[in-house]
Amino acid sequence: MDAHTGDYPGLPPSSFESPPSAAPDASPELEAAGSILEKASELGGSRSLAFTLISVATSLYLLERLEPVLRPLLIAVLLCYLFLPFYNRLRRRVRPVFAFLLITFGFTLGILALGRMVYHDIVSIDQSRARYQEREAELERAVRRAVASVTPAFAGDGTVRDETTEEDSLTAEMSQRLVRGAASAFMSMALESVVIAFYMIFLLQSASTVPARIRSSFSSARAGRILEIVESINEAVSEYLLVKVKASLLVAIPVWALCMAFGITGGATWGVLTFFGNFLPYIGPLISVIPPLAIAFLEFPNVWPPLAFAGILLTIHGVTANLIEPAMTGKALGLNPLVVLIGLAFWSLLWGFVGLVLAVPLTVIFKIILEHTPGTRPIARLISEQNLS
């Protein structure tokens, strides 16, 4: 009996055999479907990449073009984080309107007074320009004589060429531009401080209503989680800014007092420069030390008082940077040095000196937000300077 037909005599043998054309017909269709899916995935990846690049380019363009609006707004946000604890204390004693007025008017008047002192210092330095030029020529002759005593071949004739009329006119023009620039900066600072004060009024007023809005917009469980994350972020940012401002004041006020004690012109200016320079790691202390040292060497008839001034000034910066500030801030908010340099380059390219000052605080705030959001904590660890091994 045939193996195929013995058990089932009523069925033809072809019923038990697979159709020979089934596999060849299905294979091209599967390959075509796989090819279509592969092209679709590649197209989707290209679209995602293009969308990301367009979003980044648009954000950079808007950051640059909207600088007059975003810069005072970001400064107001940072100041609100700084003044929010004081505002909450004032609200317990006076009405919210008076708390707004006290903080904003106090801030505006303080900025205007500080700007006026800086402008006065710049005018005083410009008025002493001729005396500084004479002292500079004396120092150059002294340096040439010192070099001649060591290496006569490189000393020249030991004389300093006279200043020409063209050089005098060029120096006078540069001084006039400096004074005009300082006056323009003072006026722009005054106007921007008023804008920042108005932003602060509305931000402080809105800060008290944010929890109620979150509770009304989400479920109770989700609103509780959101409020917990927001509160932790606010506390961390406020603590960082408060500690950083205290550390900057601890180095700026002694520098101001030191300049006043030695009689060096521009004490308020060098104090302000030191305060903002403390927000810039690596390059900030260097920027804030060089100008007062140069003025000190130009104002004293001999080198010993400027050397004593330099020693005390460097000691103040060293003690603050290596002892006081690390003890206040700790290392929990540390950033990778490469991330700091990238942030400095990015924000200074967009917003100039103001961006340079805001770069590190904005980067630290960004890191704090990443740390307190569960899904982005690995990114916060990547940009941190802590050794996680």
C-alpha positions as CSV (number, residue, x, y, z in Angstrom):
1,M,0.0,0.0,0.0
2,D,1.3,3.5,-0.8
3,A,2.4,5.5,2.2
4,H,0.5,8.5,1.0
5,T,-2.8,6.9,-0.1
6,G,-3.1,3.8,2.1
7,D,-4.6,5.4,5.1
8,Y,-6.7,8.0,3.2
9,P,-7.7,6.4,-0.1
10,G,-10.2,9.1,-0.9
11,L,-7.7,11.9,-1.0
12,P,-5.2,12.5,-3.8
13,P,-1.5,12.4,-3.1
14,S,-1.2,16.1,-3.9
15,S,-3.3,17.0,-0.9
16,F,-0.5,16.0,1.5
17,E,2.2,17.9,-0.3
18,S,2.9,21.7,0.3
19,P,2.5,23.8,-2.8
20,P,5.8,24.3,-4.4
21,S,5.0,27.9,-5.4
22,A,4.1,29.1,-1.8
23,A,7.6,29.8,-0.5
24,P,8.9,31.5,-3.6
25,D,5.8,33.8,-3.7
26,A,5.9,34.8,0.0
27,S,9.6,35.6,0.1
28,P,9.6,38.7,-2.2
29,E,6.6,40.1,-0.3
30,L,8.4,39.7,3.1
31,E,11.5,41.3,1.7
32,A,9.6,44.2,0.3
33,A,7.8,44.7,3.6
34,G,11.1,44.6,5.5
35,S,12.7,47.1,3.1
36,I,9.7,49.5,3.5
37,L,9.9,49.2,7.3
38,E,13.7,49.8,7.2
39,K,13.3,52.9,5.0
40,A,10.5,54.2,7.2
41,S,12.7,53.8,10.3
42,E,15.6,55.6,8.6
43,L,13.2,58.3,7.5
44,G,11.8,58.7,11.0
45,G,15.4,59.0,12.4
46,S,16.2,61.6,9.8
47,R,13.1,63.5,10.7
48,S,13.9,63.4,14.4
49,L,17.5,64.6,13.8
50,A,16.2,67.4,11.6
51,F,13.6,68.4,14.1
52,T,16.3,68.5,16.9
53,L,18.7,70.6,14.8
54,I,15.9,73.0,13.8
55,S,14.8,73.3,17.5
56,V,18.4,74.0,18.7
57,A,19.0,76.6,15.9
58,T,15.7,78.3,16.6
59,S,16.4,78.4,20.4
60,L,19.9,79.9,19.8
61,Y,18.4,82.5,17.4
62,L,15.7,83.5,19.9
63,L,18.1,83.7,22.8
64,E,20.3,86.1,20.8
65,R,17.4,88.2,19.3
66,L,15.4,88.3,22.5
67,E,18.3,89.3,24.7
68,P,16.8,92.7,25.8
69,V,13.7,90.8,27.1
70,L,15.2,87.6,28.4
71,R,18.3,89.1,30.1
72,P,16.4,91.2,32.6
73,L,13.8,88.4,33.1
74,L,16.5,85.9,34.0
75,I,18.2,88.3,36.3
76,A,14.8,89.0,37.9
77,V,14.2,85.2,38.3
78,L,17.6,84.8,40.0
79,L,17.0,87.8,42.3
80,C,13.5,86.4,43.2
81,Y,15.2,83.2,44.3
82,L,17.6,85.3,46.3
83,F,14.9,87.6,47.9
84,L,12.1,85.1,48.3
85,P,13.1,84.1,51.9
86,F,13.2,87.8,52.8
87,Y,9.9,88.4,51.0
88,N,8.2,85.6,53.0
89,R,9.5,87.1,56.2
90,L,8.3,90.6,55.3
91,R,4.8,89.2,54.4
92,R,4.4,88.0,58.0
93,R,4.9,91.6,59.3
94,V,3.5,93.9,56.6
95,R,1.1,93.6,53.7
96,P,2.3,92.0,50.5
97,V,2.2,95.3,48.6
98,F,4.5,97.0,51.0
99,A,6.8,93.9,50.9
100,F,7.0,94.3,47.1
101,L,7.8,98.0,47.3
102,L,10.4,97.6,50.0
103,I,12.3,94.9,48.1
104,T,12.0,96.4,44.6
105,F,12.7,100.0,45.6
106,G,15.5,99.0,47.8
107,F,17.1,96.9,45.0
108,T,16.6,99.7,42.5
109,L,18.1,102.4,44.7
110,G,21.0,100.2,45.7
111,I,21.9,99.5,42.0
112,L,21.6,103.2,41.1
113,A,23.8,104.2,44.1
114,L,26.4,101.6,43.2
115,G,26.4,102.6,39.6
116,R,26.9,106.2,40.5
117,M,29.9,105.3,42.6
118,V,31.4,103.3,39.8
119,Y,30.9,106.1,37.4
120,H,32.6,108.6,39.8
121,D,35.6,106.2,40.1
122,I,36.0,106.0,36.3
123,V,35.9,109.8,36.0
124,S,38.5,110.1,38.8
125,I,40.8,107.7,37.0
126,D,40.4,109.6,33.8
127,Q,41.3,112.9,35.5
128,S,44.5,111.3,36.8
129,R,45.5,110.1,33.4
130,A,48.4,112.5,33.0
131,R,49.9,111.5,36.3
132,Y,49.5,107.8,35.5
133,Q,51.4,108.3,32.2
134,E,54.3,110.0,34.0
135,R,54.4,107.2,36.5
136,E,54.3,104.6,33.8
137,A,57.3,106.3,32.0
138,E,59.2,106.2,35.3
139,L,58.4,102.5,35.8
140,E,59.5,101.7,32.3
141,R,62.8,103.5,32.8
142,A,63.3,101.6,36.0
143,V,62.6,98.3,34.3
144,R,65.0,99.1,31.5
145,R,67.8,100.0,34.0
146,A,67.1,96.8,35.9
147,V,67.3,94.8,32.6
148,A,70.5,96.7,31.7
149,S,72.2,95.6,34.9
150,V,71.5,92.0,34.2
151,T,71.5,91.7,30.4
152,P,73.1,94.7,28.8
153,A,72.7,93.4,25.3
154,F,68.9,93.5,25.5
155,A,68.5,96.8,27.3
156,G,68.9,99.2,24.5
157,D,70.0,102.8,25.4
158,G,67.9,102.8,28.6
159,T,65.8,105.8,27.5
160,V,62.1,106.1,26.9
161,R,61.0,107.9,23.8
162,D,58.9,111.0,24.3
163,E,55.2,110.9,23.9
164,T,54.1,112.4,20.6
165,T,51.2,114.7,20.1
166,E,49.5,112.0,18.1
167,E,49.8,109.5,20.9
168,D,48.5,112.1,23.4
169,S,45.5,112.7,21.2
170,L,44.9,109.0,20.8
171,T,45.0,108.5,24.6
172,A,42.7,111.4,25.2
173,E,40.2,110.1,22.7
174,M,40.3,106.6,24.3
175,S,39.8,108.2,27.7
176,Q,36.8,110.2,26.4
177,R,35.4,107.0,24.9
178,L,35.8,105.3,28.2
179,V,34.0,108.0,30.1
180,R,31.2,108.1,27.5
181,G,31.0,104.3,27.7
182,A,30.8,104.4,31.4
183,A,28.0,107.1,31.3
184,S,26.1,105.0,28.7
185,A,26.5,101.9,30.9
186,F,25.3,103.8,33.9
187,M,22.1,104.9,32.1
188,S,21.4,101.5,30.6
189,M,22.0,100.0,34.1
190,A,19.5,102.4,35.6
191,L,16.9,101.6,33.0
192,E,17.4,97.9,33.2
193,S,17.3,97.9,37.0
194,V,13.8,99.5,36.7
195,V,12.7,96.8,34.3
196,I,14.1,94.1,36.6
197,A,12.3,95.7,39.5
198,F,9.0,95.4,37.7
199,Y,9.7,91.8,36.7
200,M,10.4,91.1,40.4
201,I,7.1,92.5,41.5
202,F,5.1,90.2,39.3
203,L,7.3,87.2,39.9
204,L,7.1,87.5,43.7
205,Q,3.4,88.0,43.4
206,S,2.9,85.0,41.2
207,A,5.2,82.8,43.4
208,S,2.6,82.6,46.2
209,T,-0.1,81.4,43.8
210,V,1.8,78.7,42.0
211,P,1.0,75.9,44.5
212,A,-2.7,76.6,44.3
213,R,-2.6,76.6,40.5
214,I,-0.7,73.2,40.4
215,R,-3.3,71.7,42.8
216,S,-6.2,72.9,40.7
217,S,-4.6,71.7,37.5
218,F,-3.6,68.1,38.4
219,S,-4.8,65.3,40.6
220,S,-4.0,65.3,44.3
221,A,-1.3,62.6,44.0
222,R,0.3,64.1,40.9
223,A,0.1,67.6,42.2
224,G,1.8,66.5,45.5
225,R,4.7,64.9,43.5
226,I,5.1,68.0,41.3
227,L,5.0,70.4,44.3
228,E,7.6,68.2,46.1
229,I,10.0,68.4,43.1
230,V,9.4,72.2,42.7
231,E,10.0,72.8,46.4
232,S,13.2,70.9,46.4
233,I,14.5,72.7,43.3
234,N,13.5,76.1,44.8
235,E,15.3,75.3,48.1
236,A,18.5,74.1,46.4
237,V,18.6,77.1,44.0
238,S,17.9,79.6,46.8
239,E,20.6,78.1,49.0
240,Y,23.1,78.1,46.2
241,L,22.5,81.7,45.2
242,L,22.4,82.9,48.8
243,V,25.7,81.1,49.7
244,K,27.4,82.4,46.5
245,V,26.3,86.0,47.2
246,K,27.6,85.7,50.7
247,A,30.9,84.3,49.5
248,S,31.2,87.1,46.9
249,L,30.5,89.7,49.5
250,L,33.1,88.2,51.8
251,V,35.8,88.8,49.2
252,A,34.4,92.1,47.7
253,I,34.0,94.0,50.9
254,P,37.5,93.4,52.2
255,V,38.9,94.3,48.7
256,W,36.9,97.6,48.9
257,A,38.1,98.3,52.4
258,L,41.7,97.5,51.4
259,C,41.6,99.9,48.5
260,M,40.2,102.6,50.8
261,A,42.9,101.9,53.4
262,F,45.7,102.3,50.8
263,G,44.1,105.3,49.2
264,I,43.8,103.6,45.8
265,T,41.3,105.2,43.4
266,G,38.3,103.2,42.4
267,G,37.6,101.2,45.5
268,A,33.9,100.8,44.7
269,T,34.7,99.8,41.1
270,W,37.2,97.1,42.2
271,G,34.8,95.8,44.8
272,V,32.0,95.5,42.3
273,L,34.4,93.8,39.8
274,T,35.5,91.4,42.5
275,F,31.9,90.6,43.5
276,F,30.9,89.6,40.0
277,G,34.3,88.1,39.2
278,N,33.8,85.6,42.0
279,F,30.9,84.1,40.0
280,L,33.4,83.2,37.3
281,P,35.6,80.3,38.1
282,Y,39.3,80.2,37.0
283,I,39.2,83.6,35.2
284,G,37.2,85.7,37.6
285,P,39.8,86.2,40.2
286,L,42.4,87.1,37.6
287,I,40.1,89.7,36.0
288,S,39.3,91.3,39.3
289,V,43.0,91.4,40.6
290,I,44.8,92.9,37.7
291,P,43.2,96.4,37.5
292,P,43.6,97.4,41.2
293,L,47.2,96.2,41.1
294,A,47.9,98.3,38.0
295,I,46.4,101.4,39.6
296,A,48.3,100.7,42.8
297,F,51.7,100.7,41.0
298,L,50.8,103.9,39.1
299,E,49.7,105.8,42.2
300,F,52.6,105.2,44.6
301,P,56.1,106.8,44.1
302,N,57.8,103.5,45.1
303,V,57.1,99.9,44.8
304,W,56.8,98.8,48.4
305,P,53.2,99.9,49.1
306,P,51.9,98.3,45.9
307,L,53.8,95.1,46.8
308,A,52.2,95.1,50.3
309,F,48.8,95.8,48.7
310,A,49.3,92.9,46.2
311,G,50.2,90.5,49.0
312,I,47.2,91.4,51.1
313,L,44.9,91.3,48.0
314,L,46.1,87.9,46.9
315,T,45.8,86.6,50.5
316,I,42.1,87.7,50.6
317,H,41.3,86.0,47.3
318,G,43.3,82.9,48.3
319,V,41.6,82.5,51.7
320,T,38.2,83.1,50.4
321,A,38.5,80.8,47.4
322,N,40.3,77.9,49.2
323,L,38.9,78.0,52.7
324,I,35.8,80.1,53.2
325,E,33.8,79.4,50.1
326,P,34.4,75.6,50.0
327,A,33.3,75.4,53.6
328,M,30.1,77.3,52.8
329,T,29.2,75.7,49.5
330,G,30.6,72.2,49.9
331,K,31.0,70.1,46.7
332,A,27.4,69.0,46.2
333,L,26.8,71.6,43.5
334,G,30.2,71.2,41.8
335,L,30.4,71.2,38.0
336,N,32.8,69.5,35.7
337,P,35.4,72.1,34.6
338,L,34.8,71.3,31.0
339,V,31.1,72.0,31.4
340,V,31.9,75.3,33.1
341,L,34.2,76.4,30.3
342,I,31.5,75.4,27.7
343,G,28.9,77.3,29.6
344,L,31.1,80.4,29.9
345,A,31.9,80.3,26.1
346,F,28.2,79.8,25.2
347,W,26.6,82.5,27.3
348,S,29.4,85.0,26.7
349,L,29.0,84.5,23.0
350,L,25.3,85.1,23.3
351,W,25.1,87.9,25.8
352,G,28.6,89.3,26.3
353,F,29.8,90.2,29.8
354,V,26.3,89.8,31.4
355,G,26.1,86.3,29.9
356,L,29.6,85.6,31.3
357,V,28.4,86.5,34.8
358,L,25.2,84.5,34.5
359,A,26.8,81.5,32.9
360,V,27.8,79.6,36.0
361,P,24.6,80.3,38.0
362,L,22.4,79.3,35.1
363,T,24.4,76.1,34.6
364,V,24.3,75.2,38.3
365,I,20.5,75.8,38.3
366,F,20.2,73.6,35.3
367,K,22.1,70.9,37.1
368,I,20.0,71.3,40.2
369,I,16.8,70.8,38.1
370,L,18.3,67.7,36.5
371,E,19.3,66.3,39.9
372,H,15.8,66.7,41.4
373,T,14.0,65.2,38.4
374,P,14.2,61.3,38.5
375,G,14.5,60.8,34.8
376,T,17.4,63.2,34.3
377,R,19.6,62.4,37.3
378,P,22.1,60.4,35.1
379,I,22.7,63.6,33.1
380,A,23.3,65.6,36.3
381,R,26.0,63.0,37.3
382,L,27.7,63.3,33.9
383,I,28.2,67.1,34.2
384,S,29.2,66.9,37.9
385,E,32.8,67.1,39.1
386,Q,32.2,64.5,41.8
387,N,34.2,61.2,41.5
388,L,31.5,58.5,41.4
389,S,33.8,55.6,41.2
